[in-house]
Amino acid sequence: MRLSSDQTRAILRCMHQQFGPHTRVSLYGSRLDDAGRGGDVDLLVETESPPTLRQRALATVRLEQSLQLPVDLLVVERGSRATAFTRLARAKAKLLEPA
């Protein structure tokens, strides 16, 4: 996984501030490949209540400013009906946990 401990903490702090303390955040996509280079930060964010467009936008902007990297958020309400893309992301994702 190509995220530092500081980056992981920043991601979790931002997502918990924006979506609540019980939000689950997982990394999927190119940053899981330790041999890769560059790429955006793809995050699956699972919330307890339906996320608003405003929450998603603010979270993206704040996280991109904090990490100085492009971020792609897939935000879903936990327990909601999953799309094919959400199921694919979930199958390959790694849960982020505080270091």
Sine and cosine of phi, psi and omega as CSV:
sin_phi,cos_phi,sin_psi,cos_psi,sin_omega,cos_omega
0.00,0.00,0.79,-0.62,-0.05,-1.00
-0.99,-0.16,0.89,0.45,0.15,-0.99
-0.68,-0.73,0.68,-0.73,0.06,-1.00
-0.98,0.18,0.21,-0.98,0.07,-1.00
-0.87,0.49,-0.64,0.77,0.03,-1.00
-0.90,0.45,-0.67,0.75,0.02,-1.00
-0.91,0.41,-0.67,0.74,0.02,-1.00
-0.88,0.48,-0.71,0.71,0.02,-1.00
-0.89,0.46,-0.67,0.74,0.01,-1.00
-0.89,0.45,-0.66,0.75,0.02,-1.00
-0.89,0.46,-0.78,0.62,-0.04,-1.00
-0.89,0.46,-0.68,0.74,0.02,-1.00
-0.87,0.49,-0.74,0.67,-0.03,-1.00
-0.90,0.44,-0.71,0.70,-0.04,-1.00
-0.93,0.37,-0.61,0.80,0.03,-1.00
-0.94,0.34,-0.60,0.80,0.06,-1.00
-0.90,0.43,-0.66,0.75,-0.09,-1.00
-0.98,0.18,-0.62,0.78,-0.15,-0.99
-0.90,-0.44,-0.12,0.99,0.02,-1.00
0.91,-0.41,0.38,-0.93,-0.12,-0.99
-0.93,0.36,-0.30,0.95,-0.03,-1.00
-0.99,-0.16,0.22,0.98,0.02,-1.00
-0.94,0.35,0.71,-0.71,0.06,-1.00
-0.98,-0.20,0.72,-0.70,-0.04,-1.00
-0.82,-0.58,0.80,-0.60,0.02,-1.00
-0.80,-0.60,0.54,-0.84,0.05,-1.00
-0.99,-0.14,0.70,-0.72,0.12,-0.99
-0.65,-0.76,0.13,-0.99,0.06,-1.00
1.00,0.00,-0.37,-0.93,-0.19,-0.98
-0.89,0.45,-0.45,0.89,-0.03,-1.00
-0.96,0.29,-0.14,0.99,0.11,-0.99
-0.97,0.22,-0.34,0.94,-0.04,-1.00
-1.00,0.07,0.96,-0.29,-0.02,-1.00
-0.89,0.46,-0.41,0.91,-0.03,-1.00
-1.00,0.08,-0.20,0.98,-0.05,-1.00
-0.97,0.23,0.08,-1.00,0.04,-1.00
-0.66,-0.75,0.53,-0.85,0.07,-1.00
0.89,0.46,-0.41,-0.91,0.02,-1.00
1.00,-0.05,0.37,-0.93,0.04,-1.00
-0.99,0.12,0.09,-1.00,0.01,-1.00
-0.97,-0.23,0.94,-0.33,-0.01,-1.00
-1.00,-0.08,0.87,-0.50,-0.05,-1.00
-0.83,-0.55,0.72,-0.69,0.17,-0.99
-0.99,-0.15,0.88,-0.47,-0.07,-1.00
-0.91,-0.41,0.89,-0.45,-0.02,-1.00
-0.95,-0.32,0.89,-0.46,-0.11,-0.99
-0.97,-0.26,0.29,-0.96,0.04,-1.00
-0.99,0.13,-0.47,0.88,0.00,-1.00
-0.81,-0.58,0.29,-0.96,-0.04,-1.00
-0.85,0.52,0.82,-0.58,0.01,-1.00
-0.96,0.26,0.59,-0.81,0.04,-1.00
-1.00,-0.06,0.32,-0.95,0.06,-1.00
-0.88,0.48,-0.63,0.77,0.02,-1.00
-0.88,0.47,-0.70,0.72,0.03,-1.00
-0.87,0.50,-0.70,0.72,-0.01,-1.00
-0.89,0.46,-0.71,0.70,-0.03,-1.00
-0.90,0.43,-0.74,0.67,0.00,-1.00
-0.89,0.46,-0.66,0.75,0.00,-1.00
-0.89,0.46,-0.69,0.73,0.01,-1.00
-0.89,0.46,-0.76,0.65,-0.03,-1.00
-0.88,0.47,-0.75,0.67,-0.04,-1.00
-0.90,0.44,-0.64,0.77,-0.01,-1.00
-0.94,0.33,-0.66,0.75,0.04,-1.00
-0.89,0.46,-0.62,0.79,0.05,-1.00
-0.92,0.40,-0.66,0.75,-0.04,-1.00
-0.93,0.36,-0.70,0.71,-0.08,-1.00
-1.00,0.07,-0.35,0.94,-0.13,-0.99
0.85,0.53,0.63,0.78,0.03,-1.00
-0.63,-0.78,0.46,-0.89,0.12,-0.99
-0.93,0.36,0.62,-0.79,-0.05,-1.00
-0.80,-0.60,0.66,-0.75,0.09,-1.00
-0.85,-0.53,0.91,-0.41,-0.03,-1.00
-0.98,-0.20,0.76,-0.65,0.18,-0.98
-0.93,-0.36,0.97,-0.22,-0.11,-0.99
-0.95,-0.31,0.83,-0.55,-0.03,-1.00
-0.71,-0.71,0.49,-0.87,0.10,-0.99
-0.98,0.19,0.77,-0.63,0.02,-1.00
-0.85,0.53,0.73,-0.68,0.03,-1.00
1.00,0.03,-0.12,0.99,0.02,-1.00
-0.98,0.21,0.27,-0.96,0.01,-1.00
-0.91,0.42,0.82,-0.57,-0.08,-1.00
-1.00,0.04,0.64,-0.77,0.12,-0.99
-0.98,0.18,0.18,-0.98,0.05,-1.00
-0.87,0.49,-0.64,0.77,0.00,-1.00
-0.92,0.40,-0.65,0.76,0.03,-1.00
-0.90,0.44,-0.66,0.75,0.03,-1.00
-0.89,0.45,-0.64,0.77,0.03,-1.00
-0.91,0.42,-0.72,0.69,0.01,-1.00
-0.88,0.48,-0.71,0.71,-0.01,-1.00
-0.88,0.48,-0.63,0.77,-0.05,-1.00
-0.91,0.42,-0.48,0.88,-0.07,-1.00
-0.96,-0.26,-0.08,1.00,-0.15,-0.99
-0.98,0.18,0.44,-0.90,0.09,-1.00
-0.88,-0.48,0.84,-0.54,-0.02,-1.00
-0.89,0.46,0.75,-0.67,0.07,-1.00
-1.00,0.05,0.74,-0.68,0.01,-1.00
-0.76,-0.65,0.53,-0.85,0.01,-1.00
-0.85,0.53,0.62,-0.79,0.00,-1.00
-0.99,0.11,0.00,0.00,0.00,0.00
